[in-house]
Amino acid sequence: MKLWKSSAFALMILMSGITQAADYVIDTDKAHAFILFKIKHLGFSWLYGRFNDFEGDFSYDPNKPEAASIGVKIDTKSLDSNHAERDKHLKGKDFLDVDKFPEASFVSKRIEVLKDGHAKVHGEFTLKGVTKPLVIDAELVGGGSDPWGGKRQGFSGTTKFKLKDFGIDYNLGPASQEVEIILSIEGIQK
């Protein structure tokens, strides 16, 4: 009788969708996560690029999203704007100076939960040796079991910052003072 009651209780918990906090590693091996950037080119068009190499992890409990945390490290040498000469310039001293600063990072400090799976992720962003507060507008994309027996959780997000705030003062014109970062993060439960 006790076994039946405990099994029935476990089944009720599974059916109700109650979950606990879990730790995830960002799935960069299978290209299920992306860090993109865009900036205006002379105010005429958008220049898009990405960072091909990064790593990170996060903790998430759907019952307590305000307790979530995330940490990401970005290999700045992996910048890719689909144009070799431009990439060389962006990686140089005028912009990221990747030889001196090969890594950028973001570490969350506080999660402000909004409505409908949206949140503001407050944290510290380090780029080119400068650390400043940064807020990411995040959205829960979804989560659950994958076809390989694992569990996954996905989020997207955007943020903007002024280049000069991180020591990048190269004159790109008045329309190109701010860069937008676009994130698509899928994590695999550890």
N, C-alpha and C positions, 0 to 999 in steps of 0.2 A: 504494500500500500504506500509506504514512504517513497519507494522508487517511482511509482506512478505519479505521485504528487510532485516530486522534484522534476520529473520529466515533463509533466504538464506545465509547470511553472516556467521551465526553460523554453518550452515551445511558445508559451504566451509572450515571453520576453522577445523571442526572435520575431514573432508575428507582429508585435507592436512596433518594431523598428527601434527599440531602445538600444543605444550604443554607448560605448565608453570612449574616452580620449584615446587616441592612437597616434603613433609617430610614423611619419612618412619620409621617404627619400625621394627627391625630385627625379623623375624619369628622364634623364638626358641621354641615356644609352640608346633608346629606341626613338629618339627625336619626338617625344611627346610633350616637350616643354620648350618654350621659346622666349627669348628676351630680344625684342625689336626696338628700334628707335626711329623717330622721324623728326625732321627739322625742315623749315622752309628754305628753299634755294632761291635767294634774291627776292623772295616774295612772289615768285612766278609759279613755283611747283613745289612738291614735297620730295625730299631726298629720304629714302628709307634704307635701313641697314639692320644688322643683327650682330649679336655676340654668339658665336658658334659653340664656345666652351664655357660652361659654368656648372656649378654644383650647389646643392643645398638640401635642407630638410625642413620639415615643419611638423607641428603638433596640432591636432584638431579634434575637438569634441563637438558634435552637432548640438548637444544639449547645453553646452557652455561655449559658444563661439567666441565670447569675449576673452576666454582664457587661451586662445590659440597663440601660436608663436611661429615665426619663420626666420631663417637665416640663409642668405645666399652669397656665394663668392663668384665673381665674374672674372674670367681671364681676359683682360683688356686687349691682349695681343690677338685675340680671336675675332676682333672686329671685322665685319665683312659688309661692304656696301655695294658689292658686285662691280667694283671698278678698282683695279690694282693701284693705279697712281693716286687716286683719291684716298684709298685705304692707307697708303704709305704716309700721306700728309696727315690724316686724322690720327694715326698712331704716333706721329712725331711730336716734337716739342711745342708746336703751335697749339696742339689740342690735348691728347691724352698722355703723351710722353711715356709710352708703354715700357720703355727700357728702364725708366726710373720708377714707374708706378704700374707694375704688371697685374695688379689686382684691384678691383672695385668690390664693394660689399654693401649689403643691406641687412640690418638686424632689427627686428620689430621690438617695440617697447610697450605698445598698448594697442588694443583692438577696440574700436568704437563701432558697435553693432548698430546698423540702420534697419531698414525694412527689406523684406523679400529677398533675403540672401545677400544683401549688400552690406559692406562695412568700409570703414576707413582704417587702414593699417598705418599707425604712427610708428616711426622708427628712425634709425640713424643710417644715412647713406654716406659712404666714403668713396670719393673719386679724386684721383690725382693728389692724394695725400690730405685732402680736406674732408672733414666729417661735419655734416649738417643734418638737422631734422628734415625728414621727408615724409609725406603722407601719400599712400597709395589708395586710390579708389578701387576697391576689390569687389568681386562678385563670385558667389558660389556657382560653379557650373554644374557639378553633380558628383555623385560618389556611389560606390557599391562594389559588388564582386565583378572581377574580370574573367574572361574565358579560360585563364590558366590557373585558377584557384586562388588568386590573390585578391586583395582589396585595394581600391584606388579612390582618390579624391582629387577633384580638379577645381581650379580657380582661375579667373582672369583678372587683370587689373591695369590701370593706367596711372601715370603721374607725370608731372612736368617740373622742370627746374630751369633757372637761368644759368647759362654757361659760366658767366662771370662769378657766380656764387661758388664755383669749384675751381677758380683760378684759370679759367679759359677765357682769355680776353681778345682773341683773334677777331678782327673786324669782318663780320659776314654781312653787314648791313643791318638796318633797323628791324627788318622783318624776321631776322634769323638769330635772335638773342636767346630763344628758349627752345629746349629740346623736349620731346615727349617720349616716354618709355611705355611700351606696350608689353604686357606679360601674359603668358599662357602657361600655367603651371599644373602639371599632373604628377601626383605623388603615388608611390607604391608603399603600402603599409609594411613596416619593418617586421 
